[in-house]
């Protein structure tokens, strides 16, 4: 019967003693690396259930060479855009038994590099980079040491998974739609002028105007902050 006393901690050794195997055998069964008979595995499972043993996920991860954590480099945790993305990452990692470690680079390459160093010192199992200013070469080098997922750019490298949004086409289509409705003075609120997505969207906006024979008016372009 499982103990109802929170001060009575059930240990791996107690489970091993209850079913007549060594603690290392119980550990390997929990990690899925043991080669044992179905009867022995069933005995361990029964002892775990009866004693109410709860495996320590951190210890299990370390035993398998993992920390069950993933680093996430965002740019602004308080941003509504990144907040939704971070929630999705957290939910998905949780279903897989992992925990996220969030850090912010604030659109500064040196700060992002420092964040990467911090995450590597925490021995994370992988890193997700949400856009940012790190160079492609820096991300490729990182992918040589652990799995990396990066958004906001198109690139290829072993161990690296990249996905991008077609900001140019999105802005072009939106502008084209307004032009087909007969509008000619169409304002454009961009992000920071040095932001890659903002630059692509401005190009898409200009492309649609040019295709429609509408002169570009810089007075109709106002910078935003993505805040």
C-alpha positions in Angstrom: 0.0 0.0 0.0 1.3 3.5 -0.9 2.5 5.5 2.1 0.2 8.4 3.1 2.9 10.0 5.2 4.7 12.7 3.2 7.7 12.4 5.5 8.1 8.8 4.5 10.0 8.9 1.3 10.0 5.8 -0.8 13.4 5.2 -2.3 14.8 3.2 -5.2 16.4 0.9 -2.8 13.1 0.1 -1.1 11.6 -0.8 -4.4 14.5 -3.0 -5.2 14.3 -4.8 -1.8 10.6 -5.3 -2.2 10.9 -7.2 -5.5 14.3 -8.9 -4.9 16.4 -7.1 -7.5 19.3 -4.6 -7.3 18.7 -0.8 -7.3 20.6 -0.6 -10.6 18.1 -3.0 -12.2 15.2 -0.9 -11.0 16.9 2.2 -12.4 17.5 0.6 -15.8 13.9 -0.6 -16.0 12.6 2.9 -15.3 15.0 4.3 -18.0 13.9 1.6 -20.5 17.4 0.2 -20.9 17.1 -3.0 -18.9 17.1 -6.4 -20.5 15.0 -8.4 -18.0 12.3 -11.0 -18.0 8.6 -9.9 -18.2 8.1 -11.4 -14.8 10.9 -9.3 -13.2 9.6 -6.2 -14.9 6.1 -6.9 -13.7 7.4 -7.4 -10.1 9.2 -4.0 -10.2 6.0 -2.3 -11.6 4.0 -3.9 -8.8 6.4 -2.8 -6.1 6.4 0.8 -7.5 2.6 0.9 -7.4 2.3 -0.7 -4.0 4.9 1.5 -2.4 3.9 4.7 -4.2 7.3 5.3 -5.5 7.6 8.5 -7.6 10.8 8.5 -9.8 12.8 11.7 -9.8 12.8 13.0 -13.4 16.0 15.0 -12.9 17.9 11.9 -11.6 16.4 9.8 -14.4 17.5 12.4 -17.0 21.0 12.6 -15.6 21.3 8.9 -15.6 20.5 8.9 -19.3 22.9 11.8 -19.9 20.0 14.3 -20.2 18.7 17.1 -18.0 15.1 17.0 -19.5 15.4 20.8 -20.1 15.4 22.9 -23.2 16.7 26.4 -23.4 14.6 29.0 -25.2 16.2 32.3 -26.4 13.4 34.9 -26.9 13.8 38.6 -27.5 11.2 40.1 -25.1 9.3 37.9 -22.6 6.7 40.6 -22.0 5.9 40.9 -25.8 2.4 39.6 -26.7 3.8 37.9 -29.8 6.5 36.1 -27.9 4.2 35.4 -25.0 1.9 33.2 -27.1 4.9 31.4 -28.6 6.5 30.8 -25.2 3.2 29.4 -23.9 3.0 27.0 -26.9 6.6 25.9 -26.3 6.0 25.3 -22.6 2.9 23.3 -23.2 4.5 21.1 -25.8 7.7 20.5 -23.8 5.5 19.6 -20.7 3.7 16.9 -22.6 7.1 15.3 -23.4 8.4 15.5 -19.8 10.7 18.5 -20.4 11.0 21.9 -18.8 11.9 25.2 -20.6 14.6 27.7 -19.4 13.7 31.1 -20.8 16.2 33.9 -21.5 15.9 37.2 -23.4 18.4 38.5 -25.9 16.7 41.9 -26.4 17.7 42.0 -30.1 21.3 42.3 -29.1 23.8 39.8 -30.7 26.2 39.9 -27.7 23.4 39.4 -25.2 22.1 36.5 -27.2 25.5 34.9 -27.2 25.7 35.4 -23.5 22.3 33.7 -23.1 23.5 30.8 -25.2 26.5 30.4 -22.8 24.3 30.5 -19.8 22.0 27.8 -21.2 25.0 25.6 -22.2 26.3 25.9 -18.6 22.9 24.6 -17.4 23.5 21.5 -19.7 20.2 21.9 -21.5 19.4 19.1 -24.0 18.6 21.5 -26.9 18.0 25.2 -27.6 15.2 27.0 -29.4 16.1 30.5 -30.8 13.1 32.7 -31.5 14.4 35.0 -34.2 17.3 37.2 -33.1 20.6 38.5 -34.3 22.9 35.6 -33.9 24.8 34.9 -37.1 24.1 31.8 -39.1 27.6 30.6 -38.5 27.1 30.9 -34.7 23.9 28.8 -34.9 25.6 26.2 -37.1 28.5 25.9 -34.5 25.9 25.5 -31.7 24.1 22.8 -33.7 27.3 20.8 -33.7 26.9 20.4 -29.9 23.2 19.9 -29.4 19.9 20.1 -31.4 18.8 23.6 -32.3 15.6 25.0 -33.6 15.6 28.6 -35.0 12.8 30.7 -36.3 12.8 33.7 -38.5 15.4 32.6 -41.1 16.1 30.1 -43.8 19.2 28.0 -43.3 20.4 24.4 -43.3 22.9 22.5 -41.1 23.1 19.1 -39.4 21.2 19.1 -36.1 19.6 22.4 -36.9 15.9 22.9 -37.8 14.9 26.3 -39.2 11.5 27.8 -40.1 10.6 31.2 -41.4 7.6 33.3 -42.1 7.3 34.9 -45.6 7.0 38.5 -44.3 7.5 39.9 -47.8 4.6 38.0 -49.3 2.3 38.7 -46.4 2.8 42.5 -46.7 2.5 42.3 -50.4 -0.8 40.4 -50.3 -2.2 42.7 -47.7 -1.3 45.8 -49.7 -2.5 44.3 -52.9 -5.9 43.5 -51.3 -6.4 47.2 -50.3 -5.4 48.3 -53.8 -7.9 46.0 -55.4 -10.6 47.7 -53.2 -9.7 51.0 -54.8 -7.5 52.5 -52.1 -4.4 54.4 -53.1 -3.2 56.2 -50.0 -2.3 53.2 -47.9 -0.3 53.8 -44.7 2.3 51.3 -43.5 3.2 50.9 -39.8 6.5 49.0 -39.7 8.6 47.6 -37.0 12.1 49.0 -36.1 13.9 49.9 -39.3 16.7 47.5 -38.6 14.4 44.6 -37.9 14.7 41.9 -40.6 11.0 41.2 -40.6 10.2 44.9 -40.8 12.5 45.3 -43.8 11.0 42.4 -45.7 7.4 43.7 -45.0 8.3 47.1 -46.3 9.7 45.6 -49.4 6.5 43.7 -49.9 4.5 46.8 -49.4 6.6 48.7 -52.0 6.3 45.8 -54.4 2.5 45.8 -54.4 2.5 49.6 -54.9 4.9 49.4 -57.8 2.9 46.6 -59.5 -0.3 48.7 -59.3 1.5 51.8 -60.6 1.1 53.7 -57.3 4.0 55.9 -56.3 5.6 55.1 -53.0 5.1 57.9 -50.4 7.6 57.8 -47.5 5.3 60.1 -45.5 2.8 57.2 -45.2 5.4 54.9 -43.6 5.5 55.1 -39.8 7.9 53.1 -37.6 6.5 50.9 -34.8 8.2 49.1 -31.9 6.4 45.7 -31.8 5.3 46.5 -28.3 
